[in-house]
Amino acid sequence: MTGNEILNTHPSPVTRYPLQKNMKYVGLQTQIWNNNLKSTLLLIMFPLVVVGLTWLFFFLTRGEHYTMDDVHYSFINAVPWVIGGVLIWFLIAWSANTAMIRRATGARPLQRKENKKVYNLVENLCISRGMKMPKINIIEDDSLNAFASGINKKTYTITLSRGIIDKLNDEELEGVIAHELSHIRNRDVRLLIVSIIFVGIFAMLTEILLRSLFYSSMTRGRSSGGGKGKGGAAILIALALAVVGFIITSLFRFAISRKREYMADAGAAQLTKRPKALASALRKVSQNPRIEAVTRKDVAQLFIENPKEQKKDLFSFFNGLFATHPPIEKRIAVLEQF
């Protein structure tokens, strides 16, 4: 099959996807290894950005008579406090993550007696890979979507929408479940949680600095005195660096998320031996992925298809940089190669 041939001919508005000319076949293990390596490198960049921007703050706010040795000295003294603050933030966000996701999606436990088919599909896939069976939740929404969550064996959960259970056939639903199990096997959820926490640090810091700038300007407006410009300049520099950190870490987070989606697709194809079933499921999901209960963008990125992703437009290139998922047509095209 050439790069210009159509991969699917089903009569659906989203079923015709041309395989890109530069898209080459890669083995499943090669794809998994490449995505793991790239994701690890991206994750290492998060703490480097935090430390690098801390040094840059002291460099840009140095006094007129400050030497580079003074900058380094201030930086070295501040780093333990910065790392300590980041660690405290991380531990709080880590421990509260599972409850936060459940509240943000409106999910509830799915009992075995409610749907034995779903339980059988999950159990069979877990047995085939020697995995402990995760919890199963359901979102009462007719849209088609699913996600994996949890940070350890006690909290690992697969959440399915009512629509995806009712509207997919058994092979398609098995492919979706295998995709989510692959996220759990590959520790993707924990990886994404770490990336979300780092982005949240810069988001909160930006908000704090904006408020500080606002209140300091209000205070200066009601008083007069010397030395007021220096403090305001330091806040402005810190705010600018926080915004830069937010943008950089967001790009890292989205890049990690996109890589892990390709990897989970490959893992599902390997697990079920039916990549075209998952491709068919993704076509159906793409027609109606929106879950009404999901309003938080950080939670939305956990789904098999982001229910809040922006549609393509003239700025699709920039949207692609900030997209949590690769274009679904590309994912389908890769699956159709196997």
C-alpha positions in Angstrom: 0.0 0.0 0.0 1.4 3.4 -1.0 1.4 6.5 1.1 -1.4 8.0 -0.8 -3.8 5.1 -0.6 -6.9 5.3 1.5 -6.8 3.1 4.5 -10.5 2.8 5.2 -13.7 2.9 3.1 -16.4 2.7 5.7 -19.3 5.2 5.1 -18.5 7.4 8.1 -17.5 11.1 7.9 -14.2 10.4 9.8 -13.2 7.0 8.3 -11.1 8.1 5.4 -7.5 8.8 6.4 -4.6 9.0 3.9 -1.4 7.5 5.2 1.2 10.2 5.2 4.1 9.8 2.8 6.7 10.1 5.5 5.0 7.7 7.9 7.0 4.5 8.0 6.2 1.2 9.6 7.9 0.6 12.9 7.8 -2.4 15.1 5.8 -2.3 18.3 8.8 -2.8 20.6 10.7 -0.1 18.7 7.9 2.3 19.1 7.6 1.6 22.8 11.3 1.9 23.4 11.5 5.2 21.5 8.5 6.7 23.3 9.9 5.7 26.7 13.2 7.3 26.0 11.7 10.5 24.7 9.3 10.7 27.6 12.1 10.2 30.1 14.2 12.9 28.6 11.2 15.3 28.6 10.5 14.6 32.2 14.1 15.3 33.2 13.6 18.8 31.8 11.0 19.8 34.4 13.3 20.1 37.4 16.0 21.6 35.2 13.6 24.4 34.1 12.7 25.1 37.8 16.4 25.3 38.8 17.4 27.3 35.6 14.7 29.9 36.1 15.7 30.3 39.7 19.2 31.1 38.7 18.0 33.5 36.0 15.9 35.4 38.5 18.9 36.2 40.7 20.9 37.1 37.6 18.3 39.6 36.3 17.6 41.1 39.7 21.3 41.5 40.8 22.3 44.9 42.2 24.5 47.3 40.4 27.6 46.2 42.3 26.8 42.5 42.4 29.3 40.2 40.8 28.6 36.8 39.3 29.9 35.2 42.5 27.2 37.0 44.4 24.6 35.7 42.0 25.9 32.1 42.4 25.9 32.5 46.2 22.3 33.7 46.3 21.3 31.0 44.0 23.0 28.2 46.0 21.3 29.5 49.2 17.9 29.7 47.6 17.9 26.3 45.8 17.2 24.2 48.9 14.2 26.3 49.7 12.9 26.1 46.1 13.4 22.4 46.0 11.7 22.0 49.4 8.7 24.1 48.3 8.4 22.1 45.1 8.6 18.8 47.0 5.8 19.9 49.5 3.6 20.9 46.6 4.3 17.7 44.8 3.4 15.5 47.8 0.1 17.3 48.5 -0.9 17.2 44.8 0.2 13.5 44.5 -1.8 12.4 47.5 -5.0 14.3 46.4 -4.9 13.3 42.8 -7.2 10.2 42.8 -10.0 12.0 44.7 -9.7 15.0 42.5 -10.0 13.0 39.3 -13.1 11.2 40.6 -14.8 14.5 41.5 -13.8 16.2 38.3 -15.4 13.4 36.1 -18.4 12.4 38.1 -17.3 8.7 37.9 -18.7 6.0 40.1 -17.8 2.3 40.6 -19.2 -0.1 38.1 -20.4 -3.2 39.8 -19.9 -6.7 38.2 -23.6 -7.5 38.2 -24.2 -4.3 36.2 -22.1 -5.4 33.3 -20.4 -8.8 33.4 -19.1 -8.3 29.8 -16.9 -5.4 30.8 -15.5 -7.3 33.8 -14.8 -10.3 31.6 -12.9 -8.3 29.0 -10.8 -6.6 31.7 -10.1 -9.8 33.5 -9.1 -11.8 30.4 -6.7 -9.1 29.3 -5.2 -8.8 32.8 -4.8 -12.6 33.0 -3.0 -12.7 29.7 -0.3 -10.3 31.0 -0.3 -11.4 34.7 -1.6 -8.0 35.8 -3.7 -7.3 38.9 -7.2 -6.3 37.8 -7.8 -2.5 38.3 -11.0 -1.0 39.6 -13.6 -0.2 37.0 -15.6 3.0 37.1 -18.3 4.4 34.8 -19.3 7.9 33.8 -23.0 8.2 33.1 -22.7 10.0 29.7 -23.7 8.9 26.3 -20.5 10.2 24.7 -17.7 7.8 23.9 -14.5 8.1 26.0 -12.4 6.3 28.6 -9.3 6.9 30.7 -7.0 5.2 33.1 -6.0 6.7 36.5 -4.3 5.8 39.8 -0.8 5.9 41.2 -0.4 2.4 42.5 -2.0 -1.1 42.4 -4.5 -0.1 45.0 -5.7 2.9 43.1 -5.3 1.9 39.4 -8.7 2.4 37.7 -10.2 2.2 34.3 -13.1 4.5 33.7 -15.5 4.0 30.8 -18.4 6.2 29.7 -21.8 4.7 29.3 -21.7 5.5 25.6 -18.4 3.7 24.9 -19.8 0.6 26.6 -23.1 0.6 24.7 -21.9 1.7 21.3 -18.8 -0.3 20.6 -18.8 -4.0 19.7 -16.8 -6.4 21.9 -13.6 -6.3 19.8 -13.6 -2.5 19.7 -14.3 -2.2 23.5 -11.6 -4.7 24.2 -9.2 -2.5 22.2 -10.1 0.5 24.2 -9.7 -1.4 27.5 -6.3 -2.7 26.3 -5.3 0.8 25.5 -6.1 1.9 29.1 -4.4 -1.2 30.6 -1.3 -0.3 28.5 -1.3 3.1 30.2 -1.3 1.3 33.6 1.4 -1.2 32.5 3.6 1.6 31.3 3.1 3.8 34.4 1.8 6.5 32.1 -0.7 7.9 34.6 2.0 8.5 37.2 4.2 10.1 34.5 1.4 12.5 33.5 0.6 13.3 37.1 4.2 14.4 37.6 4.1 16.6 34.5 0.7 18.1 35.6 2.1 18.9 39.0 5.1 20.8 37.6 2.9 22.8 35.3 0.6 23.6 38.3 3.6 25.0 40.2 4.2 27.6 37.6 0.5 28.3 37.2 0.1 28.9 40.9 3.3 31.0 41.1 2.1 33.1 38.2 -1.3 33.7 40.0 0.5 34.6 43.2 2.8 37.1 41.5 0.0 38.7 39.6 -1.9 39.3 42.8 1.3 40.6 44.5 1.9 43.0 41.6 -1.7 44.2 41.8 -1.6 44.8 45.6 1.8 46.4 45.5 0.6 48.8 42.8 -2.4 49.6 44.9 -0.2 50.3 47.9 2.2 52.5 45.9 -0.8 54.4 44.7 -1.8 55.4 48.2 1.7 56.2 49.4 4.9 57.9 48.3 8.4 57.0 49.1 11.7 55.9 47.8 12.8 52.4 46.8 9.4 51.4 45.5 10.5 50.8 41.9 13.0 48.1 42.8 10.5 45.8 44.5 8.0 46.2 41.6 10.7 45.4 39.1 11.6 42.2 40.9 8.0 41.1 40.9 7.7 41.9 37.2 10.9 39.8 36.5 9.6 37.0 38.6 6.2 37.1 36.9 7.8 37.0 33.4 10.0 34.0 34.4 7.0 32.2 35.9 5.0 32.7 32.6 8.0 31.4 30.7 8.2 28.4 33.0 4.5 27.8 32.6 4.8 27.8 28.8 7.9 25.6 28.7 6.6 23.0 31.1 3.2 23.0 29.4 4.9 22.2 26.1 6.8 19.4 27.9 3.6 18.1 29.4 1.8 18.0 26.1 4.7 16.3 24.3 4.8 13.6 27.0 1.1 13.1 26.7 1.2 12.7 22.9 4.0 10.2 23.1 2.2 8.1 25.7 -0.9 7.9 23.5 1.0 6.4 20.6 2.7 4.0 23.0 -0.6 2.9 24.5 -2.1 2.4 21.0 0.9 0.2 20.2 0.5 -1.7 23.5 -3.1 -2.3 22.9 -2.4 -3.7 19.4 0.2 -6.0 20.9 -2.1 -7.1 23.7 -5.2 -7.9 21.6 -3.5 -8.8 18.3 -6.3 -6.7 16.7 -5.0 -3.2 15.9 -7.8 -2.5 13.4 -10.4 -3.1 16.1 -8.8 -0.2 18.1 -8.6 1.9 14.9 -12.4 1.3 14.4 -13.1 2.2 18.0 -11.1 5.5 17.7 -13.2 6.4 14.6 -16.3 6.1 16.7 -14.8 7.9 19.7 -13.8 10.8 17.5 -17.4 11.5 16.5 -18.5 12.1 20.0 -15.8 12.2 22.7 -17.1 15.1 24.8 -17.9 14.3 28.4 -20.1 17.0 29.9 -18.9 16.6 33.4 -15.2 17.2 32.5 -14.3 20.8 32.8 -10.7 20.7 34.0 -8.1 20.6 31.2 -5.6 18.7 33.2 -8.1 15.9 33.8 -9.3 16.0 30.2 -5.8 14.9 28.9 -6.1 11.6 30.6 -8.9 10.4 28.3 -8.3 8.2 25.2 -9.4 11.3 23.2 -9.3 14.7 24.9 -13.0 15.8 25.4 -11.9 19.4 25.4 -9.3 19.5 22.6 -9.5 22.5 20.3 -10.6 21.9 16.7 -8.3 22.4 13.8 -8.1 25.9 12.4 -5.6 28.3 10.7 -3.4 28.0 13.8 -3.4 24.2 13.8 0.4 24.2 14.0 0.4 26.0 17.3 -2.6 24.1 18.5 -0.6 20.9 17.7 2.2 22.1 20.1 -0.3 22.5 22.9 -2.4 19.4 22.0 -2.5 16.7 24.7 -3.2 14.0 22.0 -1.8 13.4 18.5 -4.4 13.8 15.7 -6.7 10.8 15.8 -6.3 10.3 12.1 -2.5 9.8 12.6 -3.2 7.3 15.4 -5.6 5.4 13.2 -3.1 5.5 10.3 -0.3 4.0 12.5 -2.7 1.2 13.7 -3.7 0.4 10.2 -0.1 -0.3 9.3 0.1 -3.3 11.6 
